[in-house]
Amino acid sequence: MTYFELVSYAFKKFGILRAMRTGVPTALYYATRPALPESEKPALFTMNIMPPMMTVWYHLVQKNIGDRVDLTIFDSSGTLKQKDFPNARVQKMMNFYAATKSDEFLYHIARKRKIGWICDDDMFIINSKAVDLVEQSLSKPHTASFSFRPRDWWHFDIDGKEYMPSSSYCTAFNREIYCDKEQLSLSPCDGNNHVSHIGSPLSRFDTFDKANETLIKKGYTCDILPIEKQGEYVIGYSGMSSAVMMLWHFTTPEQMMNYLEAPKKDAWKGNTLFTILSGLLAIADLQDMHQTIKGLPYHLRSMPSKKELDRLRKKHEPLLREGKTFDTVSDVSKVLRAAL
């Protein structure tokens, strides 16, 4: 099995093994599908498979907007403890596709709310005025969504006009439009023939992209925070899930290091190893932040030491394709530490 094939295997393995912790709670949830009570507050939602990341994410939500939203967390690792997140509803949930879990939240848990807001757990809310932006945007007639972090490597071309894809990284929805009136789905699908910015042609609609296209074609506004303001409200890492899955897959730091050092030098020009090492560097920083918040370390059995990760970074960064850098991780971590 090649180094990149192992990533796909690790995802499948995680889903099967974690189901032993999440299967029964998932079945019990689906038996009743309990909704949040009626309220004017937006309903905020995230999903998690890496506990120390959730510690930081939750801390920043509570610090900045905690009393203005009602929070639901789907825990697909089965390891989060409700007592550690007292102002959230923690629901153990099998590791279904992100779109499936997000639609479940929007259509059922948030069904008594106007605003359902989904935010990845590697997108951190750092500004107390984020809720104001959401509420102001979605109060406007025919505005279906508000995105803090759109996709930037392609755009919609609809009737000769360009539109940025909203993405699902951190996006709030007017449920009265998205769910009740249009009955849309966030699910990915084939058939994306819009305009790529990176040379290679598009083929797939990712999460929310197809529904985003449908809303625009029907005349709705899918509002997006201007690019110059995006870093003021939400900041995050990218591509974390592959690193997380490899941490769950391996049982020792030595196995992880062997995995990263075995491929030939040319492999570092691709995305797989770069994405995994970037994710590990970010997780190491998040472990430090977890300790700052909780006063205790969070041990991950296969996590290499920060010293070893930094050694790999120095060794392999010169091999990366032009435009790739690990500095982005350091920049995000610096902002997050200051925001704690």
C-alpha positions as CSV (number, residue, x, y, z in Angstrom):
1,M,0.0,0.0,0.0
2,T,1.4,3.4,-1.0
3,Y,1.7,6.3,1.4
4,F,-1.3,8.1,-0.2
5,E,-3.4,4.9,-0.4
6,L,-2.8,4.5,3.4
7,V,-4.7,7.8,4.0
8,S,-7.9,6.5,2.4
9,Y,-7.5,3.2,4.3
10,A,-7.1,5.2,7.6
11,F,-10.3,7.0,7.0
12,K,-12.3,3.8,6.5
13,K,-10.6,2.2,9.5
14,F,-11.5,5.1,11.7
15,G,-15.2,5.0,10.7
16,I,-15.4,1.3,11.5
17,L,-13.5,1.3,14.8
18,R,-15.1,4.5,16.2
19,A,-18.5,3.1,15.4
20,M,-18.0,0.9,18.5
21,R,-18.2,4.1,20.6
22,T,-20.6,6.1,18.5
23,G,-23.0,3.5,17.0
24,V,-25.5,3.1,19.9
25,P,-25.6,6.8,20.7
26,T,-26.2,7.5,17.0
27,A,-29.1,5.0,16.9
28,L,-30.6,6.5,20.1
29,Y,-30.4,10.0,18.6
30,Y,-32.1,9.0,15.4
31,A,-35.0,7.4,17.4
32,T,-36.1,10.9,18.6
33,R,-34.0,13.5,16.7
34,P,-34.5,16.1,19.5
35,A,-34.5,19.7,18.4
36,L,-33.2,22.8,20.2
37,P,-36.0,24.8,21.9
38,E,-37.4,27.8,20.1
39,S,-35.2,30.9,20.4
40,E,-34.1,33.9,18.4
41,K,-30.5,32.8,18.9
42,P,-28.6,31.3,16.0
43,A,-27.9,27.6,16.3
44,L,-24.2,26.9,15.9
45,F,-22.8,23.5,14.9
46,T,-19.5,21.8,14.5
47,M,-18.1,18.3,14.2
48,N,-15.0,16.9,15.8
49,I,-12.6,13.9,15.6
50,M,-9.6,15.4,17.5
51,P,-10.4,16.4,21.2
52,P,-7.6,19.0,21.8
53,M,-8.7,20.9,18.7
54,M,-12.3,21.0,20.2
55,T,-10.9,22.4,23.4
56,V,-9.5,25.4,21.6
57,W,-12.5,25.9,19.3
58,Y,-15.0,25.7,22.2
59,H,-12.9,28.1,24.3
60,L,-12.9,30.7,21.6
61,V,-16.6,30.3,20.9
62,Q,-17.4,30.7,24.6
63,K,-15.1,33.7,25.0
64,N,-16.4,35.6,21.9
65,I,-20.0,34.6,21.2
66,G,-20.9,32.0,23.9
67,D,-24.0,33.8,25.3
68,R,-25.4,34.6,21.8
69,V,-25.6,31.2,20.2
70,D,-26.7,27.7,21.2
71,L,-24.0,25.2,20.3
72,T,-24.2,21.6,19.1
73,I,-21.1,19.4,18.7
74,F,-21.2,16.1,16.8
75,D,-18.4,13.9,18.4
76,S,-17.3,11.3,15.8
77,S,-14.4,10.1,17.9
78,G,-16.6,9.1,20.8
79,T,-14.1,10.6,23.2
80,L,-15.5,14.0,24.1
81,K,-17.0,14.4,27.6
82,Q,-20.1,16.5,28.0
83,K,-18.7,17.9,31.3
84,D,-15.8,19.5,29.4
85,F,-18.2,21.4,27.2
86,P,-21.0,22.5,29.6
87,N,-22.5,25.1,27.4
88,A,-22.8,22.8,24.4
89,R,-24.9,19.8,23.5
90,V,-22.4,17.0,22.7
91,Q,-23.9,14.3,20.6
92,K,-21.8,11.2,19.8
93,M,-22.4,10.5,16.1
94,M,-21.0,8.0,13.6
95,N,-18.5,9.5,11.1
96,F,-20.9,10.1,8.3
97,Y,-20.0,12.5,5.5
98,A,-19.8,16.1,6.7
99,A,-22.7,17.1,4.4
100,T,-24.9,14.4,6.0
101,K,-24.1,15.5,9.5
102,S,-24.6,19.2,8.7
103,D,-27.9,18.6,7.0
104,E,-29.0,16.6,10.0
105,F,-28.3,19.6,12.1
106,L,-30.0,22.1,9.9
107,Y,-33.1,20.1,9.2
108,H,-33.7,18.5,12.6
109,I,-31.7,19.9,15.6
110,A,-32.0,23.5,14.4
111,R,-35.6,23.1,13.0
112,K,-37.1,25.7,15.5
113,R,-34.5,28.3,14.6
114,K,-34.3,30.8,11.7
115,I,-30.5,30.7,11.6
116,G,-28.4,27.5,11.4
117,W,-24.7,28.1,11.4
118,I,-22.2,25.4,10.5
119,C,-18.5,25.9,11.3
120,D,-15.6,23.4,10.9
121,D,-13.6,22.7,14.0
122,D,-10.4,24.0,12.4
123,M,-12.1,27.3,11.7
124,F,-11.9,29.4,14.9
125,I,-14.2,32.3,15.6
126,I,-12.1,35.1,17.1
127,N,-14.3,38.1,17.0
128,S,-17.3,38.9,19.2
129,K,-19.0,40.8,16.4
130,A,-19.3,37.6,14.2
131,V,-22.9,37.1,15.3
132,D,-23.8,40.7,14.4
133,L,-22.6,40.1,10.9
134,V,-24.6,36.9,10.6
135,E,-27.8,38.4,12.0
136,Q,-27.5,41.6,9.9
137,S,-26.9,39.7,6.7
138,L,-29.7,37.1,7.1
139,S,-32.2,39.7,8.1
140,K,-32.1,41.0,4.5
141,P,-34.9,39.8,2.2
142,H,-33.9,36.9,-0.1
143,T,-30.5,36.4,1.6
144,A,-30.0,32.6,2.0
145,S,-26.5,32.4,3.5
146,F,-23.6,34.2,4.9
147,S,-20.0,32.9,4.5
148,F,-17.0,33.9,6.5
149,R,-14.6,31.9,4.4
150,P,-15.4,31.2,0.7
151,R,-13.5,29.1,-1.8
152,D,-11.0,31.1,-3.8
153,W,-9.6,28.6,-6.4
154,W,-12.7,28.7,-8.7
155,H,-15.8,30.7,-9.3
156,F,-19.4,30.3,-10.5
157,D,-20.1,31.6,-14.0
158,I,-23.9,32.0,-14.0
159,D,-25.6,34.0,-16.8
160,G,-22.3,35.8,-17.5
161,K,-21.7,36.9,-13.9
162,E,-19.1,35.7,-11.5
163,Y,-19.9,34.5,-8.0
164,M,-17.5,33.2,-5.3
165,P,-18.5,29.8,-3.9
166,S,-19.6,30.3,-0.3
167,S,-18.1,26.9,0.9
168,S,-19.2,25.2,4.1
169,Y,-16.2,26.1,6.2
170,C,-18.0,28.7,8.3
171,T,-21.4,29.5,6.8
172,A,-24.7,30.6,8.4
173,F,-28.0,29.7,6.7
174,N,-31.5,31.2,6.7
175,R,-33.2,27.9,7.3
176,E,-36.6,29.3,6.2
177,I,-35.1,29.5,2.7
178,Y,-32.6,26.7,2.6
179,C,-34.7,24.1,4.5
180,D,-38.3,25.1,4.5
181,K,-38.8,26.7,1.1
182,E,-36.1,25.2,-1.2
183,Q,-35.4,21.9,0.7
184,L,-31.8,21.7,-0.5
185,S,-28.9,19.4,0.5
186,L,-25.3,20.2,1.2
187,S,-24.2,16.9,-0.5
188,P,-21.3,16.9,-3.0
189,C,-21.9,15.7,-6.5
190,D,-20.5,15.5,-10.0
191,G,-21.1,18.1,-12.8
192,N,-19.1,21.1,-11.8
193,N,-18.1,22.8,-15.0
194,H,-17.5,26.3,-13.7
195,V,-14.2,28.3,-13.9
196,S,-11.0,27.1,-12.2
197,H,-8.3,29.4,-11.1
198,I,-5.6,26.8,-10.8
199,G,-5.3,25.4,-14.3
200,S,-6.8,22.0,-13.9
201,P,-10.5,21.7,-14.8
202,L,-13.2,21.2,-12.2
203,S,-15.4,18.1,-12.0
204,R,-16.9,17.9,-8.5
205,F,-19.2,20.1,-6.5
206,D,-17.9,20.0,-2.8
207,T,-20.1,20.4,0.3
208,F,-22.8,23.1,-0.3
209,D,-21.5,24.0,-3.8
210,K,-24.4,22.6,-5.8
211,A,-27.0,24.0,-3.4
212,N,-25.1,27.3,-3.5
213,E,-25.4,27.3,-7.3
214,T,-29.1,26.5,-7.1
215,L,-29.7,29.4,-4.7
216,I,-27.9,31.9,-6.9
217,K,-29.8,30.7,-10.0
218,K,-33.1,31.2,-8.2
219,G,-32.2,34.8,-7.4
220,Y,-31.2,34.5,-3.8
221,T,-28.2,36.3,-2.3
222,C,-25.4,34.2,-0.8
223,D,-23.6,36.8,1.1
224,I,-19.8,36.6,1.6
225,L,-17.6,38.6,4.0
226,P,-15.2,40.8,2.0
227,I,-11.8,39.2,1.7
228,E,-10.0,42.0,3.5
229,K,-12.1,41.4,6.6
230,Q,-12.1,37.6,6.7
231,G,-9.1,37.3,9.0
232,E,-10.6,39.6,11.5
233,Y,-13.5,37.2,12.3
234,V,-12.5,33.6,11.6
235,I,-9.0,32.1,11.2
236,G,-8.2,28.5,10.6
237,Y,-5.9,25.7,9.3
238,S,-6.6,23.7,6.2
239,G,-6.5,20.0,5.4
240,M,-6.4,18.8,9.0
241,S,-8.4,15.6,8.6
242,S,-5.7,13.6,6.9
243,A,-3.2,14.3,9.7
244,V,-5.9,13.5,12.3
245,M,-6.7,10.2,10.6
246,M,-3.0,9.1,10.5
247,L,-2.7,9.9,14.2
248,W,-5.7,7.6,14.9
249,H,-4.2,4.9,12.6
250,F,-0.7,4.6,14.0
251,T,0.0,3.5,17.5
252,T,3.5,5.0,18.1
253,P,5.4,8.1,17.2
254,E,8.0,5.9,15.5
255,Q,5.4,4.6,13.1
256,M,4.3,8.1,12.2
257,M,7.9,9.2,11.6
258,N,8.7,6.2,9.5
259,Y,5.6,6.9,7.4
260,L,6.7,10.5,6.7
261,E,10.4,9.6,6.1
262,A,10.0,6.6,3.9
263,P,8.8,8.2,0.6
264,K,11.2,9.5,-2.0
265,K,12.1,13.2,-2.1
266,D,9.8,13.8,-5.1
267,A,6.8,12.8,-3.1
268,W,7.1,16.1,-1.2
269,K,6.2,18.0,-4.3
270,G,2.7,16.6,-4.1
271,N,-0.1,17.4,-1.6
272,T,-0.3,14.4,0.6
273,L,2.8,14.5,2.7
274,F,2.8,18.3,2.8
275,T,-0.8,18.3,4.1
276,I,-0.1,15.7,6.7
277,L,3.0,17.4,8.1
278,S,1.2,20.7,8.1
279,G,-1.6,19.1,10.0
280,L,0.7,17.6,12.6
281,L,2.5,20.9,13.1
282,A,-0.9,22.5,13.7
283,I,-2.0,19.8,16.1
284,A,1.2,20.1,18.1
285,D,0.4,23.8,18.5
286,L,-3.2,23.0,19.5
287,Q,-1.9,20.6,22.1
288,D,0.1,23.5,23.6
289,M,-3.0,25.7,23.5
290,H,-5.1,22.9,25.1
291,Q,-2.6,22.8,28.0
292,T,-2.8,26.6,28.3
293,I,-6.5,26.4,28.6
294,K,-6.9,23.3,30.8
295,G,-3.6,23.3,32.7
296,L,-3.0,19.7,31.6
297,P,-1.4,18.1,28.6
298,Y,-3.4,16.0,26.1
299,H,-1.4,13.0,25.0
300,L,-1.8,11.5,21.5
301,R,-0.2,8.1,21.3
302,S,1.3,8.4,17.9
303,M,2.2,12.1,17.9
304,P,5.9,12.8,17.3
305,S,7.7,15.3,19.5
306,K,7.7,19.0,18.4
307,K,11.5,18.7,18.0
308,E,11.1,15.8,15.5
309,L,8.3,17.6,13.6
310,D,10.5,20.7,13.3
311,R,13.4,18.6,12.1
312,L,11.1,17.2,9.3
313,R,9.9,20.7,8.5
314,K,13.5,22.0,8.0
315,K,14.4,18.9,6.0
316,H,11.5,18.8,3.6
317,E,10.4,22.4,3.2
318,P,13.0,23.0,0.4
319,L,11.5,20.1,-1.5
320,L,8.0,21.5,-1.6
321,R,6.4,22.7,-4.8
322,E,6.7,26.5,-5.4
323,G,4.1,28.3,-3.4
324,K,3.9,25.7,-0.6
325,T,5.1,26.6,2.8
326,F,4.6,25.6,6.4
327,D,4.7,29.2,7.5
328,T,0.9,29.4,7.2
329,V,0.5,27.0,10.1
330,S,2.8,29.2,12.3
331,D,1.0,32.3,11.3
332,V,-2.4,30.9,12.3
333,S,-1.1,29.5,15.5
334,K,0.3,32.9,16.5
335,V,-3.1,34.5,16.0
336,L,-4.8,31.8,18.0
337,R,-2.4,32.0,20.9
338,A,-3.0,35.7,21.1
339,A,-6.8,35.2,20.9
340,L,-6.9,32.7,23.8
